[in-house]
Amino acid sequence: MTLDLGYETEKKILKAMTIISAVGFLFMLISCSTNFWLRIDVPEENRNSTRTYLIERHSGLWKHCKVYRDLTSSNSIEKKCTFREFSKDDEDEIQNSVDDEITDFARTEASLAIIGIILIAMGLGFAVYSFKQSRYMYKRLVGCVYLLAAACIFICCQVLLNTVNQYRSDLNIKSKTGFFYDFNYGYSFYLAWVCFAFELLPGISFLFLSKKRKGGKAHTSLEAQANEPMHLGRL
């Protein structure tokens, strides 16, 4: 399905969609560089007032962070971050299969995020190029690249949701005293969802506004010439 809203209107819409995509690209960079995709709050029942205790855990695509409160040193708060494990040693073969699955999820999340960022960058480059070239195929290419980027980000977020479900069901997060840890999604996770929407909309727009116009139906003479069929023959 294609739309014909006029040359100037279509050009303004596609420029606006390109700006939206650039904002989504910025959001995805912030999302991937921060460690607040998932936050785990430790209930009060698990806090020991006589020593240092864990009050919160939060993680991103690359790091896990733990926040401690130390009552022995003026009620200070300390945060320790470590990189997530993306590979297993030979000794890890004897570990629980759930741990292996969580590691696989981590690799998948990071890989899809990187691929999504690369595709968005490519889409932005192709979009700028399509404004200089009148051939309809360039706009369709931009639309497809944006949709692929949106798909990668969507699957990345879904993998994180599956990771959380795996933690809840298989990693025995229920403590011996009978309480549960509180799982919450952080701003990094929501920024990724905003980026998904900001790439999906331009992808659909570029595809819908990529009608092939030839002859008198073309908006400009350059567009009419660019969309004429190319005949390849022997020299």
Short mmCIF file of the C-alpha atoms (twelve columns), coordinates in Angstrom:
data_MODEL
# 
_entry.id   MODEL 
# 
loop_
_atom_site.group_PDB 
_atom_site.id 
_atom_site.type_symbol 
_atom_site.label_atom_id 
_atom_site.label_alt_id 
_atom_site.label_comp_id 
_atom_site.label_asym_id 
_atom_site.label_seq_id 
_atom_site.Cartn_x 
_atom_site.Cartn_y 
_atom_site.Cartn_z 
_atom_site.pdbx_PDB_model_num 
ATOM 1   C CA . MET A 1   0.000  0.000   0.000   1 
ATOM 2   C CA . THR A 2   1.362  3.476   -0.933  1 
ATOM 3   C CA . LEU A 3   0.235  7.036   -0.277  1 
ATOM 4   C CA . ASP A 4   0.501  10.145  -2.437  1 
ATOM 5   C CA . LEU A 5   0.325  13.279  -0.311  1 
ATOM 6   C CA . GLY A 6   2.232  15.582  -2.612  1 
ATOM 7   C CA . TYR A 7   5.945  16.133  -3.033  1 
ATOM 8   C CA . GLU A 8   6.461  18.779  -0.348  1 
ATOM 9   C CA . THR A 9   4.253  17.060  2.224   1 
ATOM 10  C CA . GLU A 10  5.943  13.698  1.748   1 
ATOM 11  C CA . LYS A 11  9.376  15.299  1.980   1 
ATOM 12  C CA . LYS A 12  8.481  17.030  5.260   1 
ATOM 13  C CA . ILE A 13  7.056  13.799  6.703   1 
ATOM 14  C CA . LEU A 14  10.159 11.794  5.814   1 
ATOM 15  C CA . LYS A 15  12.451 14.459  7.224   1 
ATOM 16  C CA . ALA A 16  10.445 14.436  10.452  1 
ATOM 17  C CA . MET A 17  10.656 10.636  10.559  1 
ATOM 18  C CA . THR A 18  14.420 10.835  10.088  1 
ATOM 19  C CA . ILE A 19  14.694 13.209  13.043  1 
ATOM 20  C CA . ILE A 20  12.552 10.866  15.140  1 
ATOM 21  C CA . SER A 21  14.818 7.983   14.172  1 
ATOM 22  C CA . ALA A 22  17.887 10.017  15.197  1 
ATOM 23  C CA . VAL A 23  16.300 10.680  18.603  1 
ATOM 24  C CA . GLY A 24  15.596 6.953   18.929  1 
ATOM 25  C CA . PHE A 25  19.227 6.258   18.075  1 
ATOM 26  C CA . LEU A 26  20.314 8.572   20.894  1 
ATOM 27  C CA . PHE A 27  17.911 6.879   23.316  1 
ATOM 28  C CA . MET A 28  19.288 3.461   22.393  1 
ATOM 29  C CA . LEU A 29  22.859 4.608   22.985  1 
ATOM 30  C CA . ILE A 30  21.871 5.885   26.432  1 
ATOM 31  C CA . SER A 31  19.973 2.689   27.141  1 
ATOM 32  C CA . CYS A 32  22.890 0.442   26.238  1 
ATOM 33  C CA . SER A 33  25.452 2.506   28.144  1 
ATOM 34  C CA . THR A 34  23.527 2.601   31.446  1 
ATOM 35  C CA . ASN A 35  22.967 -0.150  33.993  1 
ATOM 36  C CA . PHE A 36  19.292 0.245   34.786  1 
ATOM 37  C CA . TRP A 37  17.498 -2.261  32.575  1 
ATOM 38  C CA . LEU A 38  16.523 -4.293  35.634  1 
ATOM 39  C CA . ARG A 39  16.372 -3.306  39.305  1 
ATOM 40  C CA . ILE A 40  15.957 -5.711  42.219  1 
ATOM 41  C CA . ASP A 41  14.995 -4.208  45.571  1 
ATOM 42  C CA . VAL A 42  15.905 -6.228  48.648  1 
ATOM 43  C CA . PRO A 43  13.056 -6.342  51.208  1 
ATOM 44  C CA . GLU A 44  13.543 -4.833  54.634  1 
ATOM 45  C CA . GLU A 45  13.241 -8.283  56.228  1 
ATOM 46  C CA . ASN A 46  16.570 -9.281  54.697  1 
ATOM 47  C CA . ARG A 47  18.493 -6.306  56.085  1 
ATOM 48  C CA . ASN A 48  20.660 -6.801  59.116  1 
ATOM 49  C CA . SER A 49  21.079 -3.618  61.154  1 
ATOM 50  C CA . THR A 50  24.326 -4.801  62.723  1 
ATOM 51  C CA . ARG A 51  26.459 -4.956  59.569  1 
ATOM 52  C CA . THR A 52  26.722 -4.076  55.898  1 
ATOM 53  C CA . TYR A 53  23.716 -5.309  53.944  1 
ATOM 54  C CA . LEU A 54  22.489 -5.365  50.381  1 
ATOM 55  C CA . ILE A 55  19.677 -2.929  49.615  1 
ATOM 56  C CA . GLU A 56  19.456 -3.013  45.820  1 
ATOM 57  C CA . ARG A 57  20.750 -4.678  42.684  1 
ATOM 58  C CA . HIS A 58  20.514 -3.251  39.205  1 
ATOM 59  C CA . SER A 59  21.935 -4.374  35.887  1 
ATOM 60  C CA . GLY A 60  22.312 -3.394  32.264  1 
ATOM 61  C CA . LEU A 61  23.454 -5.185  29.163  1 
ATOM 62  C CA . TRP A 62  27.090 -5.161  30.266  1 
ATOM 63  C CA . LYS A 63  27.267 -4.867  34.067  1 
ATOM 64  C CA . HIS A 64  25.660 -6.040  37.301  1 
ATOM 65  C CA . CYS A 65  25.710 -3.577  40.194  1 
ATOM 66  C CA . LYS A 66  25.049 -4.097  43.908  1 
ATOM 67  C CA . VAL A 67  24.276 -1.292  46.341  1 
ATOM 68  C CA . TYR A 68  25.220 -1.824  49.999  1 
ATOM 69  C CA . ARG A 69  24.508 0.171   53.135  1 
ATOM 70  C CA . ASP A 70  27.172 0.095   55.829  1 
ATOM 71  C CA . LEU A 71  25.868 1.099   59.262  1 
ATOM 72  C CA . THR A 72  29.308 0.719   60.789  1 
ATOM 73  C CA . SER A 73  30.709 3.730   58.878  1 
ATOM 74  C CA . SER A 74  28.219 6.584   59.287  1 
ATOM 75  C CA . ASN A 75  25.453 4.845   57.343  1 
ATOM 76  C CA . SER A 76  27.392 5.106   54.075  1 
ATOM 77  C CA . ILE A 77  26.237 3.623   50.764  1 
ATOM 78  C CA . GLU A 78  28.628 1.734   48.516  1 
ATOM 79  C CA . LYS A 79  28.073 0.459   44.981  1 
ATOM 80  C CA . LYS A 80  30.057 -2.347  43.357  1 
ATOM 81  C CA . CYS A 81  29.698 -3.202  39.665  1 
ATOM 82  C CA . THR A 82  31.033 -6.221  37.772  1 
ATOM 83  C CA . PHE A 83  30.836 -7.158  34.105  1 
ATOM 84  C CA . ARG A 84  28.297 -9.769  33.097  1 
ATOM 85  C CA . GLU A 85  29.614 -13.150 32.032  1 
ATOM 86  C CA . PHE A 86  29.210 -13.855 28.332  1 
ATOM 87  C CA . SER A 87  31.244 -17.071 28.172  1 
ATOM 88  C CA . LYS A 88  31.782 -20.250 30.181  1 
ATOM 89  C CA . ASP A 89  35.001 -21.972 31.208  1 
ATOM 90  C CA . ASP A 90  35.421 -25.723 31.173  1 
ATOM 91  C CA . GLU A 91  34.712 -25.758 34.907  1 
ATOM 92  C CA . ASP A 92  31.333 -24.171 34.250  1 
ATOM 93  C CA . GLU A 93  30.070 -27.322 32.572  1 
ATOM 94  C CA . ILE A 94  29.140 -28.792 35.939  1 
ATOM 95  C CA . GLN A 95  27.000 -25.782 36.890  1 
ATOM 96  C CA . ASN A 96  23.244 -25.611 36.784  1 
ATOM 97  C CA . SER A 97  21.789 -25.544 33.275  1 
ATOM 98  C CA . VAL A 98  19.753 -22.494 34.327  1 
ATOM 99  C CA . ASP A 99  22.978 -20.529 34.771  1 
ATOM 100 C CA . ASP A 100 23.980 -21.502 31.251  1 
ATOM 101 C CA . GLU A 101 20.632 -20.334 29.935  1 
ATOM 102 C CA . ILE A 102 20.956 -16.979 31.694  1 
ATOM 103 C CA . THR A 103 24.406 -16.578 30.118  1 
ATOM 104 C CA . ASP A 104 22.921 -17.336 26.703  1 
ATOM 105 C CA . PHE A 105 20.232 -14.723 27.314  1 
ATOM 106 C CA . ALA A 106 22.906 -12.147 28.211  1 
ATOM 107 C CA . ARG A 107 24.815 -12.822 24.997  1 
ATOM 108 C CA . THR A 108 21.627 -12.579 22.956  1 
ATOM 109 C CA . GLU A 109 20.585 -9.281  24.541  1 
ATOM 110 C CA . ALA A 110 23.979 -7.672  23.953  1 
ATOM 111 C CA . SER A 111 24.247 -8.966  20.387  1 
ATOM 112 C CA . LEU A 112 20.780 -7.781  19.378  1 
ATOM 113 C CA . ALA A 113 21.368 -4.361  20.940  1 
ATOM 114 C CA . ILE A 114 24.608 -3.908  18.988  1 
ATOM 115 C CA . ILE A 115 23.007 -5.075  15.732  1 
ATOM 116 C CA . GLY A 116 20.066 -2.742  16.329  1 
ATOM 117 C CA . ILE A 117 22.355 0.258   16.854  1 
ATOM 118 C CA . ILE A 118 24.305 -0.550  13.679  1 
ATOM 119 C CA . LEU A 119 21.091 -0.885  11.662  1 
ATOM 120 C CA . ILE A 120 19.739 2.424   12.954  1 
ATOM 121 C CA . ALA A 121 22.984 4.154   11.984  1 
ATOM 122 C CA . MET A 122 22.767 2.587   8.526   1 
ATOM 123 C CA . GLY A 123 19.137 3.643   8.219   1 
ATOM 124 C CA . LEU A 124 20.008 7.242   9.064   1 
ATOM 125 C CA . GLY A 125 22.735 7.262   6.432   1 
ATOM 126 C CA . PHE A 126 20.453 5.744   3.796   1 
ATOM 127 C CA . ALA A 127 17.669 8.185   4.721   1 
ATOM 128 C CA . VAL A 128 19.905 11.211  4.140   1 
ATOM 129 C CA . TYR A 129 21.043 9.699   0.847   1 
ATOM 130 C CA . SER A 130 17.451 9.040   -0.243  1 
ATOM 131 C CA . PHE A 131 16.684 12.782  -0.016  1 
ATOM 132 C CA . LYS A 132 19.326 13.414  -2.672  1 
ATOM 133 C CA . GLN A 133 18.217 10.552  -4.929  1 
ATOM 134 C CA . SER A 134 14.744 10.383  -6.447  1 
ATOM 135 C CA . ARG A 135 14.590 6.657   -7.118  1 
ATOM 136 C CA . TYR A 136 11.867 4.996   -5.048  1 
ATOM 137 C CA . MET A 137 13.976 1.948   -4.163  1 
ATOM 138 C CA . TYR A 138 16.166 3.973   -1.814  1 
ATOM 139 C CA . LYS A 139 13.177 4.880   0.357   1 
ATOM 140 C CA . ARG A 140 12.080 1.251   0.462   1 
ATOM 141 C CA . LEU A 141 15.576 0.240   1.503   1 
ATOM 142 C CA . VAL A 142 15.483 2.789   4.333   1 
ATOM 143 C CA . GLY A 143 12.103 1.497   5.478   1 
ATOM 144 C CA . CYS A 144 13.296 -2.111  5.542   1 
ATOM 145 C CA . VAL A 145 16.464 -1.233  7.482   1 
ATOM 146 C CA . TYR A 146 14.444 0.689   10.078  1 
ATOM 147 C CA . LEU A 147 12.027 -2.215  10.483  1 
ATOM 148 C CA . LEU A 148 14.907 -4.649  10.933  1 
ATOM 149 C CA . ALA A 149 16.381 -2.375  13.615  1 
ATOM 150 C CA . ALA A 150 13.004 -2.180  15.375  1 
ATOM 151 C CA . ALA A 151 12.729 -5.975  15.252  1 
ATOM 152 C CA . CYS A 152 16.167 -6.397  16.854  1 
ATOM 153 C CA . ILE A 153 15.302 -4.009  19.681  1 
ATOM 154 C CA . PHE A 154 11.922 -5.664  20.216  1 
ATOM 155 C CA . ILE A 155 13.478 -9.135  20.464  1 
ATOM 156 C CA . CYS A 156 16.197 -7.783  22.786  1 
ATOM 157 C CA . CYS A 157 13.528 -6.486  25.186  1 
ATOM 158 C CA . GLN A 158 11.611 -9.747  24.970  1 
ATOM 159 C CA . VAL A 159 14.745 -11.721 25.799  1 
ATOM 160 C CA . LEU A 160 15.214 -9.593  28.915  1 
ATOM 161 C CA . LEU A 161 11.618 -10.314 29.942  1 
ATOM 162 C CA . ASN A 162 12.314 -14.035 29.518  1 
ATOM 163 C CA . THR A 163 15.475 -13.648 31.597  1 
ATOM 164 C CA . VAL A 164 13.504 -12.147 34.470  1 
ATOM 165 C CA . ASN A 165 10.938 -14.933 34.266  1 
ATOM 166 C CA . GLN A 166 13.763 -17.465 34.369  1 
ATOM 167 C CA . TYR A 167 15.166 -15.838 37.490  1 
ATOM 168 C CA . ARG A 168 11.805 -15.928 39.175  1 
ATOM 169 C CA . SER A 169 10.946 -19.518 38.309  1 
ATOM 170 C CA . ASP A 170 14.275 -21.382 38.410  1 
ATOM 171 C CA . LEU A 171 16.909 -19.481 40.401  1 
ATOM 172 C CA . ASN A 172 15.274 -19.863 43.789  1 
ATOM 173 C CA . ILE A 173 14.968 -16.150 44.514  1 
ATOM 174 C CA . LYS A 174 12.669 -16.888 47.430  1 
ATOM 175 C CA . SER A 175 14.723 -16.588 50.604  1 
ATOM 176 C CA . LYS A 176 14.717 -18.947 53.566  1 
ATOM 177 C CA . THR A 177 12.588 -16.494 55.550  1 
ATOM 178 C CA . GLY A 178 9.792  -16.637 53.021  1 
ATOM 179 C CA . PHE A 179 9.923  -13.228 51.316  1 
ATOM 180 C CA . PHE A 180 10.455 -12.412 47.676  1 
ATOM 181 C CA . TYR A 181 12.743 -9.934  46.001  1 
ATOM 182 C CA . ASP A 182 10.991 -7.126  44.162  1 
ATOM 183 C CA . PHE A 183 11.791 -6.992  40.428  1 
ATOM 184 C CA . ASN A 184 11.367 -3.685  38.575  1 
ATOM 185 C CA . TYR A 185 12.393 -2.470  35.139  1 
ATOM 186 C CA . GLY A 186 14.580 0.634   35.042  1 
ATOM 187 C CA . TYR A 187 14.668 3.649   32.762  1 
ATOM 188 C CA . SER A 188 17.207 1.993   30.433  1 
ATOM 189 C CA . PHE A 189 14.667 -0.702  29.591  1 
ATOM 190 C CA . TYR A 190 11.926 1.835   28.895  1 
ATOM 191 C CA . LEU A 191 14.252 3.909   26.717  1 
ATOM 192 C CA . ALA A 192 14.805 0.800   24.586  1 
ATOM 193 C CA . TRP A 193 11.031 0.451   24.125  1 
ATOM 194 C CA . VAL A 194 10.793 4.132   23.131  1 
ATOM 195 C CA . CYS A 195 13.572 3.541   20.606  1 
ATOM 196 C CA . PHE A 196 11.626 0.574   19.223  1 
ATOM 197 C CA . ALA A 197 8.609  2.821   18.586  1 
ATOM 198 C CA . PHE A 198 10.827 5.577   17.152  1 
ATOM 199 C CA . GLU A 199 12.289 3.156   14.585  1 
ATOM 200 C CA . LEU A 200 9.070  1.330   13.775  1 
ATOM 201 C CA . LEU A 201 7.208  4.506   12.811  1 
ATOM 202 C CA . PRO A 202 9.863  5.780   10.338  1 
ATOM 203 C CA . GLY A 203 10.145 2.295   8.835   1 
ATOM 204 C CA . ILE A 204 6.438  2.170   8.082   1 
ATOM 205 C CA . SER A 205 6.427  5.772   6.829   1 
ATOM 206 C CA . PHE A 206 9.292  5.272   4.383   1 
ATOM 207 C CA . LEU A 207 7.678  2.132   2.983   1 
ATOM 208 C CA . PHE A 208 4.251  3.741   2.570   1 
ATOM 209 C CA . LEU A 209 5.700  6.837   0.881   1 
ATOM 210 C CA . SER A 210 7.944  4.967   -1.548  1 
ATOM 211 C CA . LYS A 211 5.580  4.818   -4.489  1 
ATOM 212 C CA . LYS A 212 7.126  4.321   -7.897  1 
ATOM 213 C CA . ARG A 213 6.130  7.299   -10.042 1 
ATOM 214 C CA . LYS A 214 6.973  7.480   -13.730 1 
ATOM 215 C CA . GLY A 215 6.226  9.935   -16.507 1 
ATOM 216 C CA . GLY A 216 3.488  12.430  -15.757 1 
ATOM 217 C CA . LYS A 217 2.815  10.942  -12.327 1 
ATOM 218 C CA . ALA A 218 6.249  11.904  -11.045 1 
ATOM 219 C CA . HIS A 219 6.563  14.980  -8.861  1 
ATOM 220 C CA . THR A 220 9.733  16.189  -10.601 1 
ATOM 221 C CA . SER A 221 11.530 15.506  -13.845 1 
ATOM 222 C CA . LEU A 222 14.438 13.983  -11.900 1 
ATOM 223 C CA . GLU A 223 12.075 11.531  -10.203 1 
ATOM 224 C CA . ALA A 224 10.523 10.578  -13.543 1 
ATOM 225 C CA . GLN A 225 13.946 9.954   -15.046 1 
ATOM 226 C CA . ALA A 226 15.245 8.025   -12.022 1 
ATOM 227 C CA . ASN A 227 12.260 5.660   -11.987 1 
ATOM 228 C CA . GLU A 228 12.431 4.753   -15.655 1 
ATOM 229 C CA . PRO A 229 13.368 1.094   -16.234 1 
ATOM 230 C CA . MET A 230 17.030 0.445   -16.938 1 
ATOM 231 C CA . HIS A 231 17.785 -1.673  -20.026 1 
ATOM 232 C CA . LEU A 232 21.053 -3.541  -19.869 1 
ATOM 233 C CA . GLY A 233 22.382 -4.717  -23.175 1 
ATOM 234 C CA . ARG A 234 25.606 -5.848  -24.712 1 
ATOM 235 C CA . LEU A 235 28.216 -3.269  -25.510 1 
# 
